[in-house]
Amino acid sequence: MNRACTTAAIASLIATAAHAQTVVDYTTTGWTNFGSMSDVGLVGNFLPGWTSVNATPDIGTSLFFIPVQSLSGAADDSAIWMNQFMSSGTPTTNNEVVRLSLDGFTIGQTYELSFYATLVLSTPSGWTGNNESLDVSIVGADIADWDSTTLVDSGDSDGLNEWVEQTISFTAMSDTVSFDFSGNAQGPDGATRLGIDGFSAALVPAPTSATLLALGALATTSRRRH
């Protein structure tokens, strides 16, 4: 094999390895929860399927604020934490974004991605828990953007507000779907720290033949009554 072919083969292997590191099958359970700090660690250590898109998300414990609980309620359990900061003159440039890339979808099928989201309250470090929704940009599905319910800073004394379940329903337009999670800081000089955890993805079953027949019979009966 000549040098050019060898170089091409190595490049192909590297590309394949990189793809494997950033995309996982949606049925794989390893990406759903983030476990303890010993499993996840600090900056840049992502689980399969997760990558950093913009800046560096603070995963689990961070230097700015230490969440005492995650979705599980266990001390030092991990979530993905994102700082949404808008400084004067440079709006949104400091907003952190994380991408979840999953494959194994069937084009035309409808799925649900479910997870929990929260935000933290104001802290002495200067982070302010603005009431804010989580924004998700989606590639490879029939919807390009989705917003969570508004997450509310109620001043909970433990530093974390209630984890609120969220569900994104989408129809796959590709076998790979990517979700970019971020927020929009309110400001200037406003900041919010968002947390996400407890992910799962599931196929939404199509109506069965019996259900379709029952719906058809119901529609026919309704027409006869009119």
C-alpha positions as CSV (number, residue, x, y, z in Angstrom):
1,M,0.0,0.0,0.0
2,N,1.5,3.4,-1.0
3,R,1.8,6.3,1.4
4,A,-1.2,8.1,0.0
5,C,-3.4,5.1,0.5
6,T,-2.1,4.6,4.0
7,T,-2.8,8.2,4.9
8,A,-6.3,8.0,3.5
9,A,-7.0,4.8,5.5
10,I,-5.8,6.4,8.7
11,A,-7.9,9.5,8.1
12,S,-10.9,7.2,7.5
13,L,-10.3,5.4,10.7
14,I,-10.0,8.6,12.7
15,A,-13.2,10.0,11.2
16,T,-15.0,6.8,12.0
17,A,-13.7,6.9,15.6
18,A,-14.7,10.6,16.0
19,H,-18.2,9.8,14.7
20,A,-18.5,6.9,17.1
21,Q,-17.6,9.2,20.0
22,T,-20.2,11.8,19.2
23,V,-23.2,9.8,18.0
24,V,-24.9,7.0,19.8
25,D,-28.0,4.9,19.1
26,Y,-31.0,6.3,20.8
27,T,-31.8,3.0,22.4
28,T,-28.4,2.9,24.2
29,T,-29.0,3.6,27.9
30,G,-25.5,5.0,28.7
31,W,-26.3,8.6,27.7
32,T,-29.5,8.9,29.7
33,N,-28.2,9.8,33.1
34,F,-24.9,11.3,34.2
35,G,-24.1,9.3,37.4
36,S,-21.7,10.4,40.1
37,M,-18.8,12.9,39.7
38,S,-16.4,10.0,39.5
39,D,-18.1,8.9,36.3
40,V,-18.4,12.3,34.6
41,G,-15.9,14.7,36.1
42,L,-15.4,18.4,35.2
43,V,-14.9,20.4,32.0
44,G,-15.0,18.6,28.7
45,N,-15.6,15.1,29.9
46,F,-18.8,14.1,28.0
47,L,-20.8,11.0,27.9
48,P,-21.3,9.2,24.6
49,G,-23.5,11.3,22.3
50,W,-22.7,14.6,24.0
51,T,-20.4,17.2,22.6
52,S,-19.6,20.9,23.3
53,V,-20.9,23.2,20.6
54,N,-20.1,26.6,22.1
55,A,-17.8,27.4,25.0
56,T,-17.4,24.7,27.7
57,P,-20.4,23.5,29.6
58,D,-19.9,23.0,33.4
59,I,-20.7,19.4,34.0
60,G,-21.6,18.5,37.6
61,T,-19.6,20.4,40.2
62,S,-18.2,23.7,38.8
63,L,-15.9,26.5,40.1
64,F,-18.7,29.0,40.1
65,F,-21.4,27.2,41.9
66,I,-21.7,23.7,43.4
67,P,-25.1,22.2,43.1
68,V,-25.7,20.0,46.1
69,Q,-28.2,17.8,44.4
70,S,-29.0,16.5,40.9
71,L,-32.1,14.8,39.6
72,S,-31.6,11.8,41.8
73,G,-31.4,13.9,45.0
74,A,-28.0,12.4,45.8
75,A,-25.1,14.6,46.8
76,D,-22.5,15.1,44.1
77,D,-24.7,13.4,41.5
78,S,-24.1,14.9,38.1
79,A,-26.2,16.8,35.6
80,I,-25.2,19.0,32.6
81,W,-24.9,22.6,33.7
82,M,-24.8,25.5,31.3
83,N,-24.0,29.1,32.0
84,Q,-26.1,31.5,30.1
85,F,-24.4,34.9,30.4
86,M,-24.9,38.1,28.4
87,S,-22.4,40.8,29.0
88,S,-22.9,44.4,27.9
89,G,-22.0,44.9,24.3
90,T,-21.6,41.2,23.5
91,P,-25.0,39.7,23.9
92,T,-25.4,36.0,23.9
93,T,-21.7,35.3,22.9
94,N,-21.0,33.6,26.2
95,N,-24.0,31.3,26.2
96,E,-22.9,27.7,26.5
97,V,-24.5,25.1,24.3
98,V,-24.3,21.3,24.4
99,R,-25.2,18.9,21.6
100,L,-26.8,15.5,22.0
101,S,-26.5,13.4,18.8
102,L,-28.4,10.2,18.5
103,D,-28.9,7.8,15.6
104,G,-30.9,4.6,15.0
105,F,-34.0,6.5,14.1
106,T,-36.3,5.4,11.2
107,I,-37.2,8.2,8.8
108,G,-41.0,9.0,9.0
109,Q,-41.4,7.6,12.5
110,T,-42.5,9.8,15.4
111,Y,-40.4,9.8,18.6
112,E,-40.3,11.5,22.0
113,L,-37.2,12.8,23.8
114,S,-38.0,13.2,27.5
115,F,-35.8,14.8,30.1
116,Y,-35.8,17.1,33.1
117,A,-34.7,20.7,33.3
118,T,-34.0,23.2,36.1
119,L,-32.2,26.4,36.9
120,V,-30.3,27.6,40.0
121,L,-31.1,30.7,42.1
122,S,-29.0,33.8,42.6
123,T,-25.7,33.1,44.3
124,P,-23.0,35.2,45.9
125,S,-20.8,34.5,42.8
126,G,-23.0,36.7,40.7
127,W,-25.1,34.1,38.8
128,T,-28.7,35.2,38.7
129,G,-31.5,32.7,38.3
130,N,-33.6,34.5,35.8
131,N,-36.9,32.8,35.1
132,E,-36.1,31.4,31.7
133,S,-37.0,28.7,29.2
134,L,-34.5,26.2,27.7
135,D,-34.1,26.5,23.9
136,V,-33.4,23.4,21.8
137,S,-32.3,23.6,18.2
138,I,-32.9,20.4,16.3
139,V,-31.3,19.0,13.1
140,G,-32.7,15.9,11.4
141,A,-36.3,16.1,12.5
142,D,-39.5,17.8,11.3
143,I,-39.1,20.6,13.9
144,A,-36.1,23.0,13.9
145,D,-36.6,24.6,17.3
146,W,-38.3,23.9,20.6
147,D,-38.7,25.8,23.9
148,S,-39.3,24.3,27.3
149,T,-41.8,25.6,29.7
150,T,-40.6,28.6,31.7
151,L,-38.3,27.5,34.5
152,V,-38.9,29.5,37.6
153,D,-36.4,30.6,40.3
154,S,-38.5,30.3,43.4
155,G,-35.6,30.9,45.8
156,D,-35.3,27.4,47.0
157,S,-32.8,27.3,49.8
158,D,-30.8,24.3,48.6
159,G,-29.7,26.2,45.5
160,L,-31.6,24.1,43.0
161,N,-35.2,24.7,41.8
162,E,-37.6,21.9,41.0
163,W,-36.7,19.6,38.2
164,V,-39.5,19.9,35.6
165,E,-40.1,17.1,33.1
166,Q,-40.0,18.2,29.4
167,T,-40.9,16.2,26.3
168,I,-39.9,16.9,22.7
169,S,-42.1,15.2,20.1
170,F,-40.6,14.9,16.6
171,T,-40.7,12.9,13.4
172,A,-37.3,11.7,12.2
173,M,-36.2,13.1,8.8
174,S,-32.8,11.4,9.1
175,D,-31.4,8.4,11.0
176,T,-29.4,10.8,13.0
177,V,-31.0,13.6,15.0
178,S,-29.0,16.3,16.9
179,F,-30.3,18.5,19.7
180,D,-28.5,21.7,20.8
181,F,-29.5,22.7,24.3
182,S,-29.0,26.4,25.3
183,G,-30.8,29.4,26.8
184,N,-31.1,33.1,26.2
185,A,-29.6,35.1,29.0
186,Q,-31.7,38.1,30.1
187,G,-29.6,41.2,30.7
188,P,-27.3,43.1,30.0
189,D,-25.2,41.6,32.7
190,G,-27.8,39.0,33.4
191,A,-27.0,35.3,33.8
192,T,-28.7,32.0,34.3
193,R,-27.4,28.6,35.0
194,L,-29.6,25.8,33.5
195,G,-29.4,22.1,34.3
196,I,-30.6,19.1,32.3
197,D,-30.6,15.5,33.3
198,G,-32.6,12.2,33.1
199,F,-32.9,11.7,29.4
200,S,-34.8,9.0,27.5
201,A,-36.0,8.5,24.0
202,A,-38.8,6.3,22.8
203,L,-40.7,5.5,19.7
204,V,-44.3,6.7,19.7
205,P,-46.3,3.7,18.5
206,A,-48.5,4.2,15.4
207,P,-52.2,3.5,15.9
208,T,-53.0,-0.2,15.6
209,S,-55.3,-1.5,13.0
210,A,-57.9,-2.2,15.6
211,T,-57.7,1.4,16.8
212,L,-58.0,2.8,13.3
213,L,-61.1,0.6,12.7
214,A,-62.6,1.8,15.9
215,L,-62.0,5.4,15.0
216,G,-63.5,4.8,11.6
217,A,-66.6,3.2,13.1
218,L,-66.9,6.1,15.5
219,A,-66.7,8.6,12.6
220,T,-69.3,6.7,10.6
221,T,-71.7,6.6,13.6
222,S,-71.2,10.3,14.1
223,R,-72.1,11.1,10.5
224,R,-75.3,8.9,10.7
225,R,-76.5,10.8,13.7
226,H,-76.2,14.0,11.8
